[in-house]
Amino acid sequence: MKLVIVAALGLCLVLYLVAYVGFGAVVSAAVAVGWGGFALLCLYGLAQFPLLGYAWHVLLSAPRTRIRIFVWGRMVRDAAADALPFSPLGGMLLGARAASLQGVPAPSAFASTIVDVTTEMLAQLAYIALGLAILITRAPQSSSAASLTKISLIGFVLAVGAGGVFLALQRFGHRLTLKLAQRLLPRAVASTAAVGEELDRIYASRTRVAASTAIHLLGWIASAVGSWIAFRLIGVRIDLTSVIAIESLVSAAKSAAVIVPNALGVQEATYAALAPVFGVGAPFGLALSLLKRARDLALAVPILVASHAMEGRQALPRKA
């Protein structure tokens, strides 16, 4: 119920921002892309999944496991996060479940998902740092830019601290989880221990963890390239460096608003605030946000339908 209330408040904020900036200006900017341009954005979004799937796949030392399994698992994870009112944990569980249905052992699927999320977060911190450097060096000197810079720096420091805690819990916290499971859920001890052992095994290979982080950083930059393409289709002339700064700080705001389903309202407010700093009108920033949401839904719905169908096929033999 609380998630529904938060999502409703976020939707109200989106509607308010569109009305405040100008409904006609936002809609005309979004419609300027056309169906062909929107199809291009969807195809570009699909093209990023092999890169993200490989960042997950590289964490495991089993060469026989096909990369397409992890590409599909990542597609399901993102689709759940984009289209369903879940927390990020819900998307992670569905993505790991999709990989396990394709033959990946459940402990490996869930442990590698946790590490993959961690390496993506580490890459995001580097991405945000890059965006902050661009904001500080290239944004015009103004009170609004100074306020955004200060807020972003504080948020970055807090994110680094949270990332350190999250990483420490993975390295050492699963031992506490195992002890708790022994007392509360004796039947879950075996699976909990297996996931903990797999976490230790994955983290033992620092090269693989570093490679996954580097690939994820490429993925973050690739997402900024997609936004740059969208800006150009709208008719906005902006350089890729500025788009990287905007997108990195939007990603930081979305991560901070983790309790808001799909970052409704938060994403739009951040685009509306950052776009003018780099010489882009707020209507174009909001148009980009709405286009990205439409693209994510267009990709997520068929992915979730296909995932549900696969779940059904797996259930039939068990019932038989």
C-alpha positions, 0 to 999 in steps of 0.5 A: 500500500505504501508503494502505491501511495509513493508511486501516486505521489511521483505520478502527480509530480510528473504531471505537475512538472509537465504542466508547469514547464508547458504541456504543449512544449513537452509533447511537441518535443517528444512527438518530434522523434517520430515512430522511426526515431522511437523504433531506433531508440528501442533497437539501441536499448536492446543492443545494450543488453549483450554488453550488460549480460557479458558483465554478469557472465564474466563473473563466473568461471564456468565457460560452458554457460552460454552468455545468452542466458545472462543476457536474458536474465538481465533483460528480465531484471531490467524489465521488472524494474521498469514496468513493475512496482517492485523495489530493485530487489524484486528485479534482482530476484526475477533476473536470477530466477530467469537465469536459473531456469536456463540451467545456471545452478541457483546458488551461482545465479543468485550470488553472481546477481548480487556481485553483478549489482555491486560491480554495476554500482561501483561503475556507477560511482565512477560514472557519477564522478565523471559527471561531477567533474564535467559539471564543475568544469563546464557548467556556467557559473550560476547560483543554480549550477553551484547549488546542483554541484554542492548537492551532487557532491554531498550525494556522491560522498553518501553513495560512496559510504553506502557502497562501502557498507554494501560491499562489506556486508557481502564479504562478511555479512553472509556469515551472520546471515547463515547464523540467523538462518540456522536459528530461524530457518533450519531448512534454508541453511544449505541454500544460504551456505551455498550462496555464501560460498559462491560469493566467496568464490566469485570475489576471490577472482579480483580480475573478474570483478574488475572486468565486470566493473569496467564493462559496466562503466562502458554500459553506463556511457553507452546509455548516455550515448542513447540519450544523446541520440534521443536529444538529436532526434528531438532536435537539440544540439548538445555534445556528448560530454554534457549528456554524460554529465546529465545522465550520470547525475540523473542515475545518482538521483534515481539510486537515491530515490530507491524507495520510489517505484521506477523513480517516478517524478524524481527522474523528471525533476532531475532532468528538468533541473539539469537540462537548463544548466547545459543550455537545454530547455526544461521541456526537452529534458522532460521530453527525453525522460518521457521518451525513455519511459515509453521505450522502457515500457515498450521493451519491458512488456514483451520481455515479461510476457515471454518470461511468464510463458517460460515460467509456465512451461517449466511448471507444466512438467512438475504438475504432470 
